[in-house]
């Protein structure tokens, strides 16, 4: 009797286990190759899947998700914790790029760039103010800022960039550039332009262009430079710009507006070795007196993307050290984002946006492993021409 009783109990146990496993299978839990077995992928929002979440760096992640070619105009501004749990979400009825956090005198502000203005938000993502570029020497009227980048100092002090179409032959009949899109940067304080720079004064940059992209909304104008980031060098307050279409990063003197140096492309002044050269890059930043990071997109002739870090002696224009980070797919091919992208370094970690690949990674350079992997899931009706993307991703570690 005891034997029969024990056997019955054993069979009941097996039956319960099988029911449990069947329920797990039906629940939709999946494990992505490369993730930890005890960390199955999870959906935190219908279009976001977290494949890996083991970052030791606590902080606030920011991204704005929208449809690349505009199958829908809705954008979701999202704030997450380090594990991908959504803390705040705000929907806006237009495209909104470059969702960024700023802190000044213990006041937290967020900004994003809409099709016609930079929008300033408070800590709870309530709108505070909308700002545009102002009529000036280089702009014939108030003008919409370009969506690629901006810098916020306060509600009444900020820097914006415009893509401004100019027919150079109307100014100088012998100018070979013709109809081009100029990059105009303004620093605005208390509703006045206090500093301004325009690429129209530098025809040598246009001459180094690798790709003339028709300007939207008027394709008669060529976007021969495509400024996609600008930042302040913390050492001397010069402006460091990424000019995608010349494969170059350019620094200008804040006082004179003159070019101080050029890294990359045909105008390179640093003697980059072949493995150090980048293609169609985004998001160039100077972190200290010798470190520069950027996102190297690559192109169809070299279809993979990299996060790059350079140690540079800027005075002697020499490369001291170089590091590349390549994130591989399970099939060992390297992720490739032909357009857009960003890289942010904090400590030993690198946070990279690969928008056209649909992935956003945190990478631990000491351990050589991905510690966070966010994947955007595009609805089938949007594909193949309009995937869901986030132009950049940022993390603000807890201090």
N, C-alpha and C positions, 0 to 999 in steps of 0.2 A: 504493500500500500504506500509506503513512504517513497519507494522508487517511482511508482506511478504519479504520486503527488508532485515530486520534484520535477519529473519530466514534464508534467502539465504546466508547472510554474515556469520552467525553462522555455517551453514553446510559447507561452503567453508573453514572456519578455521579448522573445525574438519578434513576435507579431507586432508588439508596441514599437520596437525599434524600427521595423520596416515601415510602419505607418508614419513615424516621425520623419524618416528620410524622404519618404514620398512627399510629405508636406513641405519639406525644405526645397525639394526640386520644383514643386509647383509654385513656390513663393517668388521665383524669379531671381534669387541670389546667384551671382556669378562671380568668378574669380578671373581677373585679367592676368595674362602672362606677365611675370615680373613683379606682381604684388605679393605681399605676404599671405600665406595660406590662411592665417587667422584674421585677415583684413579683407573680406570680400568687398567688391565694388558696391557703391551705394548711390542712389539718386537722391540729391538734396533739393532738386527743383526739376521740373519735367525735362529741361534741356541740359542739365548738368549731371555728369557722372564723376564721382571721385573714385579713381582707381587705386591710388596710394595715399595714405594719410598717416605718416609717422614722423612729421617734422618736430624736432625738439625746440624750435623757435616759436614761442607764442607771439601772436600778433594779429593784426587786422589786414585781411586781403581785400583788395578792391579790383573790380572789373565791371565794365559795361558791355552788355551783350546786345547785338543788333544784327540785322540781316544785311550782308555785305553789299549786294547789288540792289537792295531795297524791295524784296518781296513783301516786306512789311516795314512800316516806319517806326514801329514801337521799339523802344530801348529799355532794357532793365538795368538799373544801377544797383549793384549788389555789393554788400559788405559781408564778409565771412570771417570766421575764426580760422586758426591754422589747420584745422581738420576739415574745412570745407562746409561747416555748419553755417547756414545763412542767419545773420543777425539783423540785417536791415535790407529791405528791397523796395525800390521806388521805380515805378513805371512812368516813362515820359513818352509823349506821342510823336516824337521825332527821333532821328538818329542823334546819339550823344556819345562823343568819343573822349578819350583821355581823362577818365574819371580818376581824380587825384585828391589826396588829403594834404592839408597844410596846417601848421600850428604856429601861431604867433602870439606871444604874450599870454599864453595859456588859453587862447581862443582857438577852437578847432573850426576850420572851414573845409568844405569840399567844393571842387569845381569840375565841370565838364564843358565840352564845347559843342553847341548845337549848330545847325546849318547857318544861323545868322548872328550868334553872339556867344560869349563865354558866360556861363551861368554859375553864380556863386550860391552855395547852399550852407545852411547852418549844420550843427551837430546832428540834428534830427532829419536832415535832408529836406528841410523846408527852404524854398527859394528866398534868397536875400536880395539879389540884384542881378541884372543882366548888363553886360558891357560890350562895347564895340570899339573898333579902331576909329581914329579921328582924322578929319580933313587936315592935310599937312603939305609939306613940300613934295612928298611923293604920292600922296593920295588926293585925288581931286574932290573927294567927298567922304563923309563918314562911310566906313566900309566894314563888311563882315570879316571876322577873324577866320583864318584857316583852322581846320579841325585838328591838325597834327600836334600842336604843342602850345603851352602857355606857362607863365610863371606868375604866381600870386604872392604879393607881399602883405596887402591889406585890402579891405573893401574898396579903398580909393587909390590903390597903387598896385600896378600889375604890368606885365609885358605880354604882348600879343604879336602874332605874325599874320600877314596877309599874302595871298597869291594875287598879285595885281597885274592885269594885262596892260601891256604897253607896246605900241608900234614904234620901235626905235628909229625907223626911217623918217617918221614925222618930226623927230628931234634932230636927227642928223642923217641926211639922205645917203651918206656913205657907210652908215653902220650896217654891217652884214647880218646882224641878228634878226632884223625884221620884227615880226609879231611874236613876242615872247611873254611869258609870265614871270614877272619880277617878284623876288622875295623881299617884303618890307617888314621890318621889326620895329615896333614902337614900345617905348616905356611911357606909361601914362600915370600921372599922379594928380589928384584933385581936378580931374577933367581937363588936363592939359598935357600935351606931348612934351616930355622933358628930355627925351633922347630918341634918335631915329637912325635907321640904317637901311640902305637899299642895295640889292645886287645889281641894279642898273649901272652902277659906277664901275663894275668889274667885268668887262667883256672877256677877259681871259678865262673866267670861270665857265662862261657859256661855250667858249671854244673847246673846252675839255669835256663837253657833254658826251656821254656814251649812248644816250637814249632820249629822243625827243618825243614826249608823250603829249598827244592833243589835250588841250585844257578843256575841262568841263566847267561851264556850259558852252564855251565858244571854241570849237576845235580848230579854228583858224589860228589860234595862238599856241605856241609850243611851250610846254613845261620842261625846259632844258636843264633845270637844276633840281627841282623838287626838294625843297627844304622840308625835312620831316622831323627834325628835332633841333631845339636850341637850348642851351643851358649856360649857367654862369660858372666860370672857373673860380673856385673859392680862393685861389691864391692872389689874383690881381683883378678880379671882376670882369675879365675879358669874356667874350661870348663865343662859345664853341657850338658850331652848327654841323649837322649831318646833311650833306647834299647828295641825295641818293643817286641822281643821274650822272654824277661825275665820279662815282665810287670814291668819294672823298669826304674827309672831316676837315673843316676850316675854322681857324680861330681868328677873331678880329679884335683889335684894340678898342676898348670901350670909349676911350677919349677921342681918338682920331678916326676910328672906323676903318683903319688900314688892316690889311691881312697880315697876321703875325706868322702863321705857318699853315701848311697843308699836309695832311697825312692821307696817303692813298691816292689811287687813280694816276692819270698821266702827269699830274702836277706834284706828285709826292716828293717831299723834301727830306724824308727820313730813311731812304734806301731800304724799303721793306723787301725782305726776302719773299720768294714766291709763296711759301706756305703761310706768310703773315698777311698777304693781300686779301682784301675783302671785296664783296660784290653787292651792290644795291642795298647797302647797310641802313640800319635804323638805330635811333636812341643812343647817341654818343654822349658819354658823361665823363668828366674829370672828377675823380674822387678825392685826390690829395695832390701833392706837388709833383707826383710822378706816375700816377695810375690813371689809365683811360680804359673804359669798357664800352663795348658796342655790340649790337646784334648784327651778325653777318648773314644776310639772307641767302646769298648765292643767287644763281640764275639757272636757266634751263641748260646751259653748257656745263654747269657745276651744280647739280640739283641736290644740294643738302645745305643745311643751315648750322651756324655755330654761334656760341656765346664766346666772345673774345675779350681778353684782358692784356693790356700792354703796360710794361714799366718803361718809362721814357725819360731821357734827359732832354727836356725841351729846349734848353739853352744851346746845347751842342747838336740837337736834332739827331739823337742816336737812340736806338732801341736797346734797352738794357735786358729785358726779359719779355717773354711772350707765353701766353697760355690759351689753349682752345678747349672748349667743352662741346662734345658732340653727344647728343642723346639718341640712342639707337632703339629702333622698333624691335619687337620680338623676332622678326625675320632678319635682324642684324643690319638692315638698311637704316641710314640716318634720317631723322625727321627733316622735312623740307617745308619751309614757309616762304613762298616766292614773294609775297607782299606782307607788309606790316611786321610788327615784332618789337620786343623790348628785352632788356636784361638789367637786372638790379642785383648788386652785390651787398651782402651784409655778413660780416665775419667770414666764415669759410663757405657760406652758402651763396648760390646763384639762382635767381628766379628768372625764368625765361618764358616769354610768350611766343608761341608758334601758331599764329592764328589760322593760317591756311591749312595747317595740319590738324587743327582742332584741339591741340593740347597745350597745357600750361604747367611747367615743371619747376619744382625746387630741387636743386642738386647739391649734395654734400660733397665738396671737393676733397675732404680728408678721407672719407670712406669710399668715394667713387660710386655713389648710388643715388638714385632718385628718392627723395623723401616726401614728395607731394606730386601728384599727377591729377590734374583736373581736365576732363574731356567734355567738349561741347557736342551735344547730340542734335544734329540738324534734322528737322522734319523732312520726310521724303519729298514732299511737294516743293521744297525749296531747292532741291538738288537738280542738276550738278552746279548751276551757275551762281547760286546765292546762299552759301553756307552761313550758319550763325557764327559770328566771330566776336572777339573782344580785342580791340586794337593793341592794348597793353594790359599787363597785370602788375600790381604793386603790392608790396607787403610793408606794414609799419610795425616793426617789432615792439613788444611791450618793454618799456624802459625799467 
